Every structure is written in structure tokens, then in C-alpha cells.
């Protein structure tokens, strides 16, 4: 049997897996019910609870502060769809939030509350168990369309009850990004509601565009974002370590169509080039239980906060090489200083790093600060239109 770490990572990426058997249609979810949401404004939930952040300077100095709360006058919203993390035993998750779903909303989405009201629906996603069965060639009934229908229903409920004409940023990772890509293509592009979508962040999934172009392909009328004040556009990337070229068998960064390329937009430098990232990493937990643990953050230190910031440690650039297109993340550490010079994020099987997966586990957290900044600047630009 293959190691659990492989299953956990594989389940985060629904692309390039065999089709799952389809079950009978399920009843729709009532998104007017408070329990159908992981995050809603004004609740002490996965996004609204108090959290602490420790910043680790290059000299090892620690500075702890509270993760900012949502301003009372927040003018825009964020709508988040999480990656494959459900530990439910069936092919699709139920509508009861398990610890993994609560944790990923905290790890990936809670920091955005600094700039927007936070909405994150539960949805009956394809589970870790379903993807594990596929990889082992076992029978498993799961419904990918059900996951999409749930998010579509949650989006419709949000628009009806909560939006009120406000601007909204759509944010997803992996399976969540795949669902949002379909939502954008099928229910937003070319429709009046598109005017309310400030930007869409499709992280950790392949978004195809014609080679050398910023528009077309998977999305017909939504361009890639090329400035921090551009709106109605898409931020998307898959991440690998700077020294790694995505191998031929990677699930990320390569297109099977020679006329298409996987889009890459560097959230720290949308206009191109290398820029320093603003990572905000979970101090202890990870988005899947079996991911590799982070080493100590600095020599002789103990961190008890929820998040860790590492100013100046990581930088990135979009790179196209060997037929792959990806965000190349470099660690700019100094072995002479006390701060850690390595960042966990690889998939590891039997002690071996699986290069084909890149830094998928920290796609979002490696650039959380930059993404939050983008929501702020794009939201301000949208409001001025």
C-alpha cells in the first residue's frame, strides 16, 4: 500500500485522476442555515476566532501580535472554497465540519479577514477517502458535480442575502480552485454579476491560456491580473522550489496541449520579475494531517502562536522552462543567522521528496501576505471605478 503522505497530497489535486463512479442525486443544501458555513462575518468561527502571529526576524528576534480582525467598516467581501481535506469515510463529505475543514479555513483564509468580510461555505467535496480509493484502483462512489452544485448554491445564497452590491474576491486552492474556475466560467463571465467580482484567486490548480496570451483558454473573457490595481482578472499559480524544474510526470505547471500554457501570476509582482514574498505559515498544524512537519523556526526559540511570519526569507518569480510554467520560490536564508533556512511544504513518501508535487501544500501560505495586500489594493481600485 502506498504511504499516507502520498494520498494526502494526491487528494489535494483532483486533476489527472480517473473518473469516479457517480451516485444517485443528493438533496440540495440549505445555505440559509448558519451551520452550512465554515465562516460568516460576525461569528467566532474558524475565520473570526482570535489568533496570534509571531514574526521571526533574521537575527532570531521574535515579535508576537494579534492577527488583525475584520474592520467594522470593511467595504468588500471574500468568498473562499477550500481544498480536499475532508476525513469523512464516504466519497463525498457530509455537511458537518470536521477538524480538517475547520483547520484549513483558519490556515488559508482567516488572514484575509484583515481586508474583507469572510464567507466560506461547507460543501460536499470529494474526500481523501475517495482519492485514496482511486489511487488504489478500488471502487468508490463520489460525485464531483455535487461539489460544484453546492458551491454554486452557496454563491447564489451569498448574492441574495449578503452581497448587496458589494465587491467580492473569490479565493480557492486545489479542488476549491477547480470549482471556482468552473463557477467563473459558467455562472459569472458575461453576466451582470461579473461587475461585482473584484478578482479571482485560483491557486494550486492549472489554469490554461493560449501560449503567450493573458486571455482565453479555460476562461473566455477573464484576463490574468498584471497589476495590483487591475480588477475583473485572475491571479493563479502553482509553486515549486526555485531549484526544481517540474518533472514530466508533474500534475502541476504542464499542459498536455502544446498550444496552451499553464498561467502564472506572481502575487508579489504581477508585472513580472522576482520579488520578496510575505509568507504567513501555520506554526504547528498543516492543511493535511500527514504533511511533513516544519523544523524549528529559529535556534533556541519556542513559538506558541497560531501563525509564523518570516520577513525577507522567501522570494519568487514566474518561470517558464522545459515546457513548464510555475512560480519558482527561493529561500534566501543565511546559514550564519539563527533563523531557519528551510521551509516545509514538500510531499514526502518513504523519506523521499516527491518533486512532481512541488510546494503544493503551502501554495497559499507562502504568499498569504501578498495575497492579502492584493485584496486591499484591488478592492480599493474596484471601489474607485
Buried (B, 14 or more C-beta within 10 A) or exposed (E): EEBBBBBBBBBBBBEEBEEBEEEEEEEEBEBEEEEBBBBBBEBEBBBBEEBBBBBBBBEBEBEEEEBEEBEEEBBBBBBBBBBBBBBBEBBBBEBEBBEBBBBBBBBBBBBBBBBBBBBBBBBBBBBBBBBBBBBEEEEBBBBBEBBBBBBBBBBEBBBEEBBEEBBBBBBBBBBBBBBBBBBBBEBBBEEEBBBBBBBBBBBBBBBBBEBEEBBBBBBEEBBBBEEBEBBBBBBBBBBBBBEBBBBEEBBBBBBEEEEBBBBBBBBBBBEEEBBBBBBBBBBEBBBBBBBBEBEEBBEEBEBEBBBBBBBBBBBBBBBBEEBBBBBBBBBEBEEEBBBBEEBBBBBBBEEEEBBBBBBBBBBBBBBBBBBBBBBBBBBBBBEEE
